[in-house]
Amino acid sequence: MANNWTIKILDSIDQIKKVEDLQKIVWPGSDTDVVPAHLLITAGHNGGFVLGAFPAEGLEPPLVGFAFGFPGVYSTPDGPRLKHCSHMLGVNPEFQGKGLGFQLKRAQWQLVRKQGTDRITWTYDPLLSRNAHLNINRLGAVCSTYRREVYGEMRDGLNLGVVSDRFEVDWWVNSQRVNKRLSSKVRTRLGLEHYMAADAEIINPAVRNNKGWVVPSAAGEFRSKSGAAVTESNILLVEIPSDFMALKVADIGLAKEWRKESRTLFEDLFKRGYLVTDFVYLPGDIPRSYYVMSHGEGTL
């Protein structure tokens, strides 16, 4: 798949203006939320970079994907430390599902390592199954941070209607975990059956309503099979809707309920020392999606 794309750093104003146009395609409906060219190019001249993806063939191939990030800092007991903040990843809808997002992130990973930085962070909506599959399963990012209403009320077509809660993920670029997932070697991926065989439990087993949409368990009632409060199991599974975008269109009230209930659950689990370490997607006529929550950093 990598040979189908040309990925390069965009450093001219003409190239950067194409990123403005692509943002309007990926996140339609709100031109005021577009990151302007002058900010993109300034970040690129000061330690950040904008990556652009083009089809490998054609005399003047169009820009079909981009990634934008810039340097940031995070706190440690020894003082501030440098990281890379990956702010945006966008792929033209006509080219989604072809592995381009993965290739853009892989190129970003290579560049950040060359800069001598070991951590990349970014945010994404935890209820978006496709994003979870890329970020957690394929890239090997982990998460122990839930942020409420990060961007306030968003007006673009993809985010309108539901508050902008986000996972903030950590991508430790030099870790064995990440290197294995970005390797060209085939990796054995764990499925639901593997986790269930290891006594993992689905702590919010969703049921389907009469319209076929999954309905979340009630907040505060997360129990193991024995009925005891979940405090001891090292591996837990949390179900989310497999197509949250379609659910928002079909039933915005239920989408808001999922946001509320999942917020309560994830915040509670993170406080207990769990972190997101994997994601399982089960295709089929009735697809299902599950986060894998592991207890303690030793699970990495």
Secondary structure as the mmCIF struct_conf table of DSSP 4:
data_model
#
loop_
_struct_conf.conf_type_id
_struct_conf.id
_struct_conf.beg_label_comp_id
_struct_conf.beg_label_asym_id
_struct_conf.beg_label_seq_id
_struct_conf.end_label_comp_id
_struct_conf.end_label_asym_id
_struct_conf.end_label_seq_id
HELX_RH_3T_P HELX_RH_3T_P1 ALA A 2 ASN A 4
STRN STRN1 TRP A 5 ILE A 9
BEND BEND1 SER A 12 SER A 12
HELX_RH_AL_P HELX_RH_AL_P1 ILE A 13 VAL A 26
BEND BEND2 TRP A 27 TRP A 27
TURN_TY1_P TURN_TY1_P1 PRO A 28 GLY A 29
HELX_RH_3T_P HELX_RH_3T_P2 ASP A 31 ASP A 33
BEND BEND3 VAL A 34 VAL A 34
HELX_LH_PP_P HELX_LH_PP_P1 VAL A 35 PRO A 36
HELX_RH_AL_P HELX_RH_AL_P2 ALA A 37 GLY A 44
TURN_TY1_P TURN_TY1_P2 HIS A 45 GLY A 47
STRN STRN2 PHE A 49 PRO A 55
BEND BEND4 ALA A 56 GLU A 60
HELX_LH_PP_P HELX_LH_PP_P2 PRO A 61 LEU A 63
STRN STRN3 GLY A 65 TYR A 74
TURN_TY1_P TURN_TY1_P3 PRO A 77 ASP A 78
BEND BEND5 GLY A 79 GLY A 79
STRN STRN4 ARG A 81 VAL A 91
HELX_RH_3T_P HELX_RH_3T_P3 PRO A 93 PHE A 95
TURN_TY1_P TURN_TY1_P4 GLN A 96 GLY A 97
BEND BEND6 LYS A 98 GLY A 99
HELX_RH_AL_P HELX_RH_AL_P3 LEU A 100 LYS A 114
TURN_TY1_P TURN_TY1_P5 GLN A 115 GLY A 116
STRN STRN5 ARG A 119 TYR A 124
TURN_TY1_P TURN_TY1_P6 PRO A 126 LEU A 127
HELX_RH_AL_P HELX_RH_AL_P4 SER A 129 ALA A 132
HELX_RH_PI_P HELX_RH_PI_P1 HIS A 133 ARG A 138
TURN_TY1_P TURN_TY1_P7 LEU A 139 LEU A 139
STRN STRN6 VAL A 142 ARG A 147
BEND BEND7 ARG A 148 GLU A 149
TURN_TY1_P TURN_TY1_P8 VAL A 150 TYR A 151
BEND BEND8 GLY A 152 GLU A 153
BEND BEND9 ASP A 156 ASP A 156
TURN_TY1_P TURN_TY1_P9 GLY A 157 GLY A 161
BEND BEND10 VAL A 162 VAL A 162
STRN STRN7 ARG A 166 TRP A 172
TURN_TY1_P TURN_TY1_P10 VAL A 173 ASN A 174
BEND BEND11 SER A 175 SER A 175
HELX_RH_AL_P HELX_RH_AL_P5 GLN A 176 LEU A 182
BEND BEND12 SER A 183 LYS A 185
HELX_LH_PP_P HELX_LH_PP_P3 THR A 188 LEU A 190
HELX_RH_AL_P HELX_RH_AL_P6 LEU A 192 ALA A 197
TURN_TY1_P TURN_TY1_P11 ALA A 198 ASP A 199
STRN STRN8 GLU A 201 ILE A 202
BEND BEND13 ILE A 203 ASN A 204
STRN STRN9 VAL A 207 ARG A 208
TURN_TY1_P TURN_TY1_P12 ASN A 210 LYS A 211
BEND BEND14 GLY A 212 GLY A 212
STRN STRN10 VAL A 214 VAL A 215
HELX_LH_PP_P HELX_LH_PP_P4 PRO A 216 ALA A 218
TURN_TY1_P TURN_TY1_P13 ALA A 219 GLY A 220
STRN STRN11 ARG A 223 ARG A 223
TURN_TY1_P TURN_TY1_P14 LYS A 225 SER A 226
BEND BEND15 GLY A 227 GLY A 227
STRN STRN12 ALA A 229 ALA A 229
BEND BEND16 VAL A 230 VAL A 230
BEND BEND17 GLU A 232 GLU A 232
BEND BEND18 ASN A 234 ASN A 234
STRN STRN13 ILE A 235 ILE A 240
BEND BEND19 SER A 242 SER A 242
HELX_RH_AL_P HELX_RH_AL_P7 PHE A 244 ALA A 250
HELX_RH_AL_P HELX_RH_AL_P8 ILE A 252 LYS A 271
TURN_TY1_P TURN_TY1_P15 ARG A 272 GLY A 273
STRN STRN14 TYR A 274 LEU A 282
BEND BEND20 GLY A 284 ILE A 286
STRN STRN15 ARG A 288 HIS A 295
BEND BEND21 GLY A 296 GLY A 296
HELX_RH_3T_P HELX_RH_3T_P4 GLU A 297 THR A 299
#
